[in-house]
């Protein structure tokens, strides 16, 4: 499934799909000298134009990011903190010998702050090698290094370095952590990713307290775009990936709800 999901998303990511349509349409026009490719070009052009002038990415992301909110008052005792991978550029980190974070860096920085606030809590860093071909360092190894550099006691950090998707994050982190009944565990991941993550952890039998971070929107719907295709494509690609994954995970029984909700 990991391999299939990687291959599928190469073609299904909205930006890639629109470029593919433009390519096919252009080739058909060039080879047939007829209007056979016009439909592909028209669909791709309209899609790119819509994402340029309308905040389509925000429309798709807002429901995901608003689904869960961080609790205003955390319990006085937190037994553990789970932080999911996705914030590390493994290839660059491995090649340069330095920790290279990506746009989801707030996952790690927020986890570090929480670990400093609750110094007795265990910290589980979950993330293996997400690359299809290269043998890069596991995300969890780099995440652990990031936390240790910020003063987190290495003895309190548990590595889960085998998982390559959210379903494996939940199941394998549970195996590593062996949480006890009645313990309070925070789950730290991007707000848009939180519904799928919570669904997977519930399916694994782990009741967690969602702590969403890494917001990309202000949480409200707007009708005005900043006319930036690159920014909107990034938002659309991320949101589309989550919506598709929610559907696939539900069909495969990896979550117990199509759109997991609080409570």
N, C-alpha and C positions, 0 to 999 in steps of 0.2 A: 504493500500500500504506500509506503514511503516513496519508492521509486515511481509508481504510477502517479502519485500526486504531484511529484516534481515535473514529470513529463507533461501531464495534463495542464499544469499551470503555465508552462512555457507558451502554450497556444491559447489558453483560456483567459489569461490576464487581459483585461479590457484594452489596455494600450497596445499589447502585442497583437490582439485579435484585430483591432482596427488597422494596424500597419499591415497585417497579413491580407486583409480585404483589399487594401489599396494596392498591394503587390500583385495579388491575383487579378484584380480588375485591370491594372496597367498591362500586365502580360497578355491578358485576353485581347485587349484593344490592340496591342502591338502585333500579336500573332494573327488575329482574324481581320483586322482593319474594319471591324464592325462595332456595333454598340453592345456586344455581348458582355463586356466588362464594366459597362456603365453602372449597373446596379451595385456591384461591389464598391466601386469608387464613391457612389452617391451615399451609401450607408456609412462608409468610413468617414467621409467628409462631414456628414451631418452629426455623427457621433463626436468627432473631434471638435466641431464647432460648438456643440451643446456643452461639452465639458469646458470650453474656453469661456463662454459667456454666462453660464449658469453654475452655481455652486453644487453640482451634482455629487461630488465627493462628500461634502458636508451633509447633504440630505441622506446619504447612505450611512454615514458614520454616526450621526446624532443618536438614532435609536439604540445602536450598539453601546455607545459611550454612556448613555443615560440609564441603561438597564440596571446597573449597580452603582451605588455611591459608597464612598469610604465612610465608615461609621464615625460620627462626630466625637463620640466618646468610646475609646477602647477599654476593654476590661483591664482592671488593675494588674492582672497577671497574664502574660502571654507566654505560652510554653514553647511556641515555635513559629518560625517565619519561613515560608516557602517562596522562593523567587524563581520564576520561570525564565529559561533562556530566550534568546531573541534580541538581546541588547549588545551582542559582541560580534565583531567582525573577526572570525577565527583566522581567515587566510592572512589578513594584514597583520594581526597580532602575532601570529606564528612567524611570519617572514621578517618582521621588523623587531621582534623582541620587546615590543611595547604593547600595552593594553589599548586596543582600538575599539571604541564604542560606536554604535550607530544611532539612529534617530530614536531608538527605544531606550536610550541610556537611563532614563528616569526610573526604569525598573530596578537597576542596580543602585543608583544613588538613593532612592527611597528605601530600599532594603537596608542599606547601610545606616541610614538615619534611624530606622526602626530598631535595628540591632543595637545601636548605641543607646536608644531609649529604654530597651529591655535587654540589658546585658546578660541576663541569665537564660535568655531564650535560645533554643537551638535554631540554627539557620540551615535550611536545605536548599542547595543550589542545584537546579535540575536542567540539564541540557547536555546532549552528546554532540557528535559530529554531524552537522546537517548537510554537509557537502556530498554530492553524488559520487565524485571521483577522487578528489584530493584527500589525503590523509592529514587533515588539520587537527590541531589540539581540540579536545572536547571543550565545549563552552563552559562546562562546570569548572574545569581547571582554571580557566581564565577568570571566571566570576569569583572563584575563591581567592585568587591573587588580588583582585580588585578590593574585596572586602578586608582582607588582611592588611593591605596598605592603608586602609582607613581605620585601623585599630581594632578590628573585630577579632576576638580570640579564636585562633585556628581550631582549638579543641572543641569549639561550639559549632563548627561548620561541618555539615555532612554533604558529601558529593554524590550526586546521581548523574553519572556521566555516560549513560547508555541510551537515553531517550532521544528520538528524532522528531517526534510530533507531540501534540498536546495530550493525546490519549496515553502515550507512553510516559510522558511527564507525570501524569497522575498515578498510574499503576506502579511504576518503578520507584517514584519518590515515596509512595506508601510503603513499599517493601523495605526501602532503606531506612526510613524514619521510624516505622513501627509505632505510630501514635497510640496513646492509651485513651480509653474512654474518658470523656470529661475534660480532656485537654483543649486549650484554645490555640488554634493555629491560624495565622494570617496568610492569605494567598496574595502575592504581589505580582501583578502583570499589567499589561497595557489595558486601558479601559475598554477599547473595542474588542479585545481578545477575552475579556473577563466572562461573558456569557458562555462561550464554548469551554473555557477552562473550568468554570464552576460546574458545568454539566458533566465534564469528565471526572472531576474529583468526587462528585456525588455518586457517579456510577462506580467509582472505585471504593466507595464506602467511607469516604473521608469528608466529614463536615468541617468546612473551613469558613473563615471570616473573610469575605472579599475585601481587598484593599486596592482598588483600581488607581493606576497612575498613567503617565504618558498620554495625556489628553491631546487630541489634534484639533478639536473644535471647541467653541464657546458653549456648546450644549443647547443651542437654539437654532431654529430654521431661519434662513435668510433667503432673499431673492436676488441679492447683489453679489456678483463675483468680482474678484480682483483681476480678472482677465489674464490668468496665468495657467496655461495649459499644463506645464510641467508640474505645478503644485497640485492641480486638480487630478491629474493622472495618478500621482502618488496616492492621493486620498481615495480615489475610485478603486485603484488596484488593491489597496489594503482592505477597504470595506467589502469589495466583491469577494475577495478571498475568504473573509469571515462568514459572509452569508452563505456562500457555497459550502464551506466546511461545516457550518451548522446543519445544513440539510443532509450532507453526506454522513456526518457523524450520527445523526438521528436515525437514518436508514440502516446504518450498520450496527446500531445498538450501543454506540459508545457514549451516548448521553441518554438521559431518561425524559428529555423534553426537547422539542424543536427549538425553542427559544427560552432557555433556562431563566427563571426569574428569582428575585429575592424571596426568602422565606422557605 
